[in-house]
Amino acid sequence: MRTGSIPLAAFVRAVLAVELGDLTPASRLIEGAESRFGPVRPAEALDGGG
């Protein structure tokens, strides 16, 4: 695992919360990742669109 990555337990909690319809933990992970690594690219930038 690379240095500075998101802890596995936090990721799993966020994924389970999304499955249950609660987006708050996932939003916190995104905010934390953006503050550490920069903006998260939108999905259309990943698949060549936009």
PyMOL Python script that loads the backbone (N, CA, C, O; Angstrom):
from pymol import cmd

cmd.read_pdbstr("""\
ATOM      1  N   MET A   1       0.846  -1.172   0.000  1.00  0.00           N
ATOM      2  CA  MET A   1       0.000   0.000   0.000  1.00  0.00           C
ATOM      3  C   MET A   1       0.890   1.233   0.000  1.00  0.00           C
ATOM      4  O   MET A   1       1.898   1.272   0.705  1.00  0.00           O
ATOM      5  N   ARG A   2       0.524   2.236  -0.785  1.00  0.00           N
ATOM      6  CA  ARG A   2       1.372   3.415  -0.866  1.00  0.00           C
ATOM      7  C   ARG A   2       1.167   4.343   0.327  1.00  0.00           C
ATOM      8  O   ARG A   2       0.120   4.316   0.973  1.00  0.00           O
ATOM      9  N   THR A   3       2.148   5.139   0.602  1.00  0.00           N
ATOM     10  CA  THR A   3       2.095   6.076   1.721  1.00  0.00           C
ATOM     11  C   THR A   3       1.048   7.147   1.458  1.00  0.00           C
ATOM     12  O   THR A   3       0.945   7.658   0.343  1.00  0.00           O
ATOM     13  N   GLY A   4       0.276   7.486   2.473  1.00  0.00           N
ATOM     14  CA  GLY A   4      -0.721   8.540   2.345  1.00  0.00           C
ATOM     15  C   GLY A   4      -2.035   8.088   1.741  1.00  0.00           C
ATOM     16  O   GLY A   4      -2.887   8.920   1.427  1.00  0.00           O
ATOM     17  N   SER A   5      -2.215   6.798   1.572  1.00  0.00           N
ATOM     18  CA  SER A   5      -3.474   6.320   1.006  1.00  0.00           C
ATOM     19  C   SER A   5      -4.563   6.284   2.076  1.00  0.00           C
ATOM     20  O   SER A   5      -4.277   6.400   3.268  1.00  0.00           O
ATOM     21  N   ILE A   6      -5.772   6.128   1.655  1.00  0.00           N
ATOM     22  CA  ILE A   6      -6.919   6.064   2.558  1.00  0.00           C
ATOM     23  C   ILE A   6      -6.887   4.733   3.303  1.00  0.00           C
ATOM     24  O   ILE A   6      -6.669   3.688   2.689  1.00  0.00           O
ATOM     25  N   PRO A   7      -7.099   4.757   4.613  1.00  0.00           N
ATOM     26  CA  PRO A   7      -7.116   3.484   5.361  1.00  0.00           C
ATOM     27  C   PRO A   7      -8.212   2.552   4.819  1.00  0.00           C
ATOM     28  O   PRO A   7      -9.315   2.996   4.498  1.00  0.00           O
ATOM     29  N   LEU A   8      -7.894   1.281   4.724  1.00  0.00           N
ATOM     30  CA  LEU A   8      -8.831   0.302   4.176  1.00  0.00           C
ATOM     31  C   LEU A   8     -10.153   0.294   4.944  1.00  0.00           C
ATOM     32  O   LEU A   8     -11.218   0.228   4.330  1.00  0.00           O
ATOM     33  N   ALA A   9     -10.102   0.360   6.266  1.00  0.00           N
ATOM     34  CA  ALA A   9     -11.332   0.333   7.067  1.00  0.00           C
ATOM     35  C   ALA A   9     -12.234   1.520   6.734  1.00  0.00           C
ATOM     36  O   ALA A   9     -13.452   1.362   6.658  1.00  0.00           O
ATOM     37  N   ALA A  10     -11.657   2.702   6.537  1.00  0.00           N
ATOM     38  CA  ALA A  10     -12.453   3.889   6.193  1.00  0.00           C
ATOM     39  C   ALA A  10     -13.099   3.713   4.821  1.00  0.00           C
ATOM     40  O   ALA A  10     -14.254   4.090   4.624  1.00  0.00           O
ATOM     41  N   PHE A  11     -12.358   3.141   3.874  1.00  0.00           N
ATOM     42  CA  PHE A  11     -12.900   2.903   2.541  1.00  0.00           C
ATOM     43  C   PHE A  11     -14.066   1.918   2.585  1.00  0.00           C
ATOM     44  O   PHE A  11     -15.098   2.145   1.954  1.00  0.00           O
ATOM     45  N   VAL A  12     -13.903   0.840   3.320  1.00  0.00           N
ATOM     46  CA  VAL A  12     -14.951  -0.178   3.415  1.00  0.00           C
ATOM     47  C   VAL A  12     -16.200   0.408   4.072  1.00  0.00           C
ATOM     48  O   VAL A  12     -17.314   0.155   3.612  1.00  0.00           O
ATOM     49  N   ARG A  13     -16.027   1.184   5.136  1.00  0.00           N
ATOM     50  CA  ARG A  13     -17.184   1.822   5.783  1.00  0.00           C
ATOM     51  C   ARG A  13     -17.917   2.731   4.814  1.00  0.00           C
ATOM     52  O   ARG A  13     -19.147   2.742   4.781  1.00  0.00           O
ATOM     53  N   ALA A  14     -17.165   3.502   4.016  1.00  0.00           N
ATOM     54  CA  ALA A  14     -17.787   4.408   3.057  1.00  0.00           C
ATOM     55  C   ALA A  14     -18.551   3.633   1.982  1.00  0.00           C
ATOM     56  O   ALA A  14     -19.660   4.018   1.612  1.00  0.00           O
ATOM     57  N   VAL A  15     -17.968   2.552   1.483  1.00  0.00           N
ATOM     58  CA  VAL A  15     -18.643   1.739   0.454  1.00  0.00           C
ATOM     59  C   VAL A  15     -19.930   1.141   1.008  1.00  0.00           C
ATOM     60  O   VAL A  15     -20.965   1.169   0.342  1.00  0.00           O
ATOM     61  N   LEU A  16     -19.872   0.606   2.210  1.00  0.00           N
ATOM     62  CA  LEU A  16     -21.084   0.032   2.814  1.00  0.00           C
ATOM     63  C   LEU A  16     -22.147   1.100   3.051  1.00  0.00           C
ATOM     64  O   LEU A  16     -23.336   0.849   2.852  1.00  0.00           O
ATOM     65  N   ALA A  17     -21.728   2.275   3.470  1.00  0.00           N
ATOM     66  CA  ALA A  17     -22.684   3.355   3.698  1.00  0.00           C
ATOM     67  C   ALA A  17     -23.364   3.763   2.396  1.00  0.00           C
ATOM     68  O   ALA A  17     -24.569   4.014   2.380  1.00  0.00           O
ATOM     69  N   VAL A  18     -22.603   3.832   1.303  1.00  0.00           N
ATOM     70  CA  VAL A  18     -23.192   4.174   0.002  1.00  0.00           C
ATOM     71  C   VAL A  18     -24.220   3.116  -0.390  1.00  0.00           C
ATOM     72  O   VAL A  18     -25.300   3.450  -0.877  1.00  0.00           O
ATOM     73  N   GLU A  19     -23.892   1.855  -0.182  1.00  0.00           N
ATOM     74  CA  GLU A  19     -24.838   0.779  -0.492  1.00  0.00           C
ATOM     75  C   GLU A  19     -26.129   0.923   0.305  1.00  0.00           C
ATOM     76  O   GLU A  19     -27.200   0.545  -0.171  1.00  0.00           O
ATOM     77  N   LEU A  20     -26.034   1.467   1.515  1.00  0.00           N
ATOM     78  CA  LEU A  20     -27.213   1.655   2.356  1.00  0.00           C
ATOM     79  C   LEU A  20     -27.889   3.006   2.123  1.00  0.00           C
ATOM     80  O   LEU A  20     -28.898   3.307   2.761  1.00  0.00           O
ATOM     81  N   GLY A  21     -27.347   3.818   1.221  1.00  0.00           N
ATOM     82  CA  GLY A  21     -27.968   5.086   0.864  1.00  0.00           C
ATOM     83  C   GLY A  21     -27.475   6.289   1.651  1.00  0.00           C
ATOM     84  O   GLY A  21     -28.062   7.365   1.539  1.00  0.00           O
ATOM     85  N   ASP A  22     -26.419   6.147   2.441  1.00  0.00           N
ATOM     86  CA  ASP A  22     -25.874   7.254   3.216  1.00  0.00           C
ATOM     87  C   ASP A  22     -24.578   7.705   2.561  1.00  0.00           C
ATOM     88  O   ASP A  22     -23.579   6.988   2.614  1.00  0.00           O
ATOM     89  N   LEU A  23     -24.579   8.886   1.941  1.00  0.00           N
ATOM     90  CA  LEU A  23     -23.408   9.356   1.209  1.00  0.00           C
ATOM     91  C   LEU A  23     -22.435  10.164   2.061  1.00  0.00           C
ATOM     92  O   LEU A  23     -21.389  10.578   1.561  1.00  0.00           O
ATOM     93  N   THR A  24     -22.749  10.398   3.329  1.00  0.00           N
ATOM     94  CA  THR A  24     -21.897  11.228   4.186  1.00  0.00           C
ATOM     95  C   THR A  24     -20.473  10.684   4.318  1.00  0.00           C
ATOM     96  O   THR A  24     -19.530  11.447   4.109  1.00  0.00           O
ATOM     97  N   PRO A  25     -20.260   9.391   4.659  1.00  0.00           N
ATOM     98  CA  PRO A  25     -18.876   8.900   4.772  1.00  0.00           C
ATOM     99  C   PRO A  25     -18.101   9.001   3.453  1.00  0.00           C
ATOM    100  O   PRO A  25     -16.910   9.311   3.459  1.00  0.00           O
ATOM    101  N   ALA A  26     -18.762   8.744   2.340  1.00  0.00           N
ATOM    102  CA  ALA A  26     -18.089   8.841   1.043  1.00  0.00           C
ATOM    103  C   ALA A  26     -17.701  10.286   0.758  1.00  0.00           C
ATOM    104  O   ALA A  26     -16.623  10.552   0.225  1.00  0.00           O
ATOM    105  N   SER A  27     -18.575  11.212   1.111  1.00  0.00           N
ATOM    106  CA  SER A  27     -18.266  12.633   0.919  1.00  0.00           C
ATOM    107  C   SER A  27     -17.060  13.044   1.749  1.00  0.00           C
ATOM    108  O   SER A  27     -16.213  13.811   1.290  1.00  0.00           O
ATOM    109  N   ARG A  28     -16.985  12.532   2.976  1.00  0.00           N
ATOM    110  CA  ARG A  28     -15.825  12.835   3.833  1.00  0.00           C
ATOM    111  C   ARG A  28     -14.538  12.283   3.231  1.00  0.00           C
ATOM    112  O   ARG A  28     -13.501  12.945   3.266  1.00  0.00           O
ATOM    113  N   LEU A  29     -14.600  11.072   2.679  1.00  0.00           N
ATOM    114  CA  LEU A  29     -13.411  10.492   2.046  1.00  0.00           C
ATOM    115  C   LEU A  29     -12.953  11.334   0.853  1.00  0.00           C
ATOM    116  O   LEU A  29     -11.757  11.566   0.672  1.00  0.00           O
ATOM    117  N   ILE A  30     -13.901  11.785   0.049  1.00  0.00           N
ATOM    118  CA  ILE A  30     -13.559  12.611  -1.115  1.00  0.00           C
ATOM    119  C   ILE A  30     -12.948  13.929  -0.668  1.00  0.00           C
ATOM    120  O   ILE A  30     -11.941  14.367  -1.225  1.00  0.00           O
ATOM    121  N   GLU A  31     -13.546  14.564   0.331  1.00  0.00           N
ATOM    122  CA  GLU A  31     -13.007  15.837   0.838  1.00  0.00           C
ATOM    123  C   GLU A  31     -11.591  15.642   1.380  1.00  0.00           C
ATOM    124  O   GLU A  31     -10.707  16.459   1.122  1.00  0.00           O
ATOM    125  N   GLY A  32     -11.382  14.567   2.126  1.00  0.00           N
ATOM    126  CA  GLY A  32     -10.056  14.287   2.664  1.00  0.00           C
ATOM    127  C   GLY A  32      -9.039  14.012   1.572  1.00  0.00           C
ATOM    128  O   GLY A  32      -7.903  14.481   1.635  1.00  0.00           O
ATOM    129  N   ALA A  33      -9.456  13.249   0.569  1.00  0.00           N
ATOM    130  CA  ALA A  33      -8.555  12.931  -0.541  1.00  0.00           C
ATOM    131  C   ALA A  33      -8.205  14.187  -1.330  1.00  0.00           C
ATOM    132  O   ALA A  33      -7.053  14.373  -1.722  1.00  0.00           O
ATOM    133  N   GLU A  34      -9.194  15.050  -1.566  1.00  0.00           N
ATOM    134  CA  GLU A  34      -8.930  16.283  -2.301  1.00  0.00           C
ATOM    135  C   GLU A  34      -8.006  17.217  -1.525  1.00  0.00           C
ATOM    136  O   GLU A  34      -7.172  17.899  -2.121  1.00  0.00           O
ATOM    137  N   SER A  35      -8.148  17.252  -0.209  1.00  0.00           N
ATOM    138  CA  SER A  35      -7.276  18.128   0.566  1.00  0.00           C
ATOM    139  C   SER A  35      -5.839  17.611   0.582  1.00  0.00           C
ATOM    140  O   SER A  35      -4.900  18.397   0.709  1.00  0.00           O
ATOM    141  N   ARG A  36      -5.660  16.294   0.453  1.00  0.00           N
ATOM    142  CA  ARG A  36      -4.313  15.713   0.479  1.00  0.00           C
ATOM    143  C   ARG A  36      -3.682  15.606  -0.901  1.00  0.00           C
ATOM    144  O   ARG A  36      -2.482  15.837  -1.051  1.00  0.00           O
ATOM    145  N   PHE A  37      -4.479  15.258  -1.917  1.00  0.00           N
ATOM    146  CA  PHE A  37      -3.921  14.910  -3.221  1.00  0.00           C
ATOM    147  C   PHE A  37      -4.367  15.804  -4.365  1.00  0.00           C
ATOM    148  O   PHE A  37      -3.883  15.644  -5.486  1.00  0.00           O
ATOM    149  N   GLY A  38      -5.283  16.750  -4.117  1.00  0.00           N
ATOM    150  CA  GLY A  38      -5.797  17.606  -5.174  1.00  0.00           C
ATOM    151  C   GLY A  38      -7.184  17.172  -5.599  1.00  0.00           C
ATOM    152  O   GLY A  38      -7.716  16.187  -5.087  1.00  0.00           O
ATOM    153  N   PRO A  39      -7.776  17.907  -6.540  1.00  0.00           N
ATOM    154  CA  PRO A  39      -9.155  17.616  -6.953  1.00  0.00           C
ATOM    155  C   PRO A  39      -9.333  16.234  -7.555  1.00  0.00           C
ATOM    156  O   PRO A  39      -8.457  15.721  -8.253  1.00  0.00           O
ATOM    157  N   VAL A  40     -10.482  15.646  -7.271  1.00  0.00           N
ATOM    158  CA  VAL A  40     -10.855  14.357  -7.849  1.00  0.00           C
ATOM    159  C   VAL A  40     -11.460  14.640  -9.220  1.00  0.00           C
ATOM    160  O   VAL A  40     -12.329  15.500  -9.366  1.00  0.00           O
ATOM    161  N   ARG A  41     -10.987  13.901 -10.220  1.00  0.00           N
ATOM    162  CA  ARG A  41     -11.493  14.113 -11.574  1.00  0.00           C
ATOM    163  C   ARG A  41     -12.920  13.588 -11.709  1.00  0.00           C
ATOM    164  O   ARG A  41     -13.257  12.551 -11.138  1.00  0.00           O
ATOM    165  N   PRO A  42     -13.762  14.305 -12.465  1.00  0.00           N
ATOM    166  CA  PRO A  42     -15.122  13.777 -12.709  1.00  0.00           C
ATOM    167  C   PRO A  42     -15.059  12.499 -13.537  1.00  0.00           C
ATOM    168  O   PRO A  42     -14.097  12.276 -14.272  1.00  0.00           O
ATOM    169  N   ALA A  43     -16.081  11.665 -13.417  1.00  0.00           N
ATOM    170  CA  ALA A  43     -16.111  10.363 -14.087  1.00  0.00           C
ATOM    171  C   ALA A  43     -15.935  10.485 -15.604  1.00  0.00           C
ATOM    172  O   ALA A  43     -15.259   9.652 -16.208  1.00  0.00           O
ATOM    173  N   GLU A  44     -16.526  11.499 -16.225  1.00  0.00           N
ATOM    174  CA  GLU A  44     -16.415  11.612 -17.681  1.00  0.00           C
ATOM    175  C   GLU A  44     -14.972  11.885 -18.123  1.00  0.00           C
ATOM    176  O   GLU A  44     -14.616  11.574 -19.260  1.00  0.00           O
ATOM    177  N   ALA A  45     -14.138  12.458 -17.251  1.00  0.00           N
ATOM    178  CA  ALA A  45     -12.733  12.669 -17.591  1.00  0.00           C
ATOM    179  C   ALA A  45     -11.972  11.345 -17.586  1.00  0.00           C
ATOM    180  O   ALA A  45     -10.960  11.213 -18.275  1.00  0.00           O
ATOM    181  N   LEU A  46     -12.439  10.380 -16.830  1.00  0.00           N
ATOM    182  CA  LEU A  46     -11.774   9.078 -16.747  1.00  0.00           C
ATOM    183  C   LEU A  46     -12.030   8.216 -17.971  1.00  0.00           C
ATOM    184  O   LEU A  46     -11.162   7.445 -18.379  1.00  0.00           O
ATOM    185  N   ASP A  47     -13.227   8.339 -18.566  1.00  0.00           N
ATOM    186  CA  ASP A  47     -13.556   7.476 -19.702  1.00  0.00           C
ATOM    187  C   ASP A  47     -13.400   8.174 -21.058  1.00  0.00           C
ATOM    188  O   ASP A  47     -13.885   7.674 -22.074  1.00  0.00           O
ATOM    189  N   GLY A  48     -12.729   9.321 -21.073  1.00  0.00           N
ATOM    190  CA  GLY A  48     -12.440  10.001 -22.329  1.00  0.00           C
ATOM    191  C   GLY A  48     -13.485  11.014 -22.757  1.00  0.00           C
ATOM    192  O   GLY A  48     -13.261  11.742 -23.724  1.00  0.00           O
ATOM    193  N   GLY A  49     -14.612  11.087 -22.075  1.00  0.00           N
ATOM    194  CA  GLY A  49     -15.619  12.069 -22.428  1.00  0.00           C
ATOM    195  C   GLY A  49     -15.283  13.413 -21.795  1.00  0.00           C
ATOM    196  O   GLY A  49     -14.495  13.472 -20.851  1.00  0.00           O
ATOM    197  N   GLY A  50     -15.878  14.505 -22.309  1.00  0.00           N
ATOM    198  CA  GLY A  50     -15.710  15.820 -21.694  1.00  0.00           C
ATOM    199  C   GLY A  50     -14.400  16.351 -21.879  1.00  0.00           C
ATOM    200  O   GLY A  50     -14.110  17.454 -21.416  1.00  0.00           O
TER     201      GLY A  50
END
""", "prot")
cmd.dss("prot")
cmd.show_as("cartoon", "prot")
cmd.util.cbc("prot")
cmd.orient("prot")
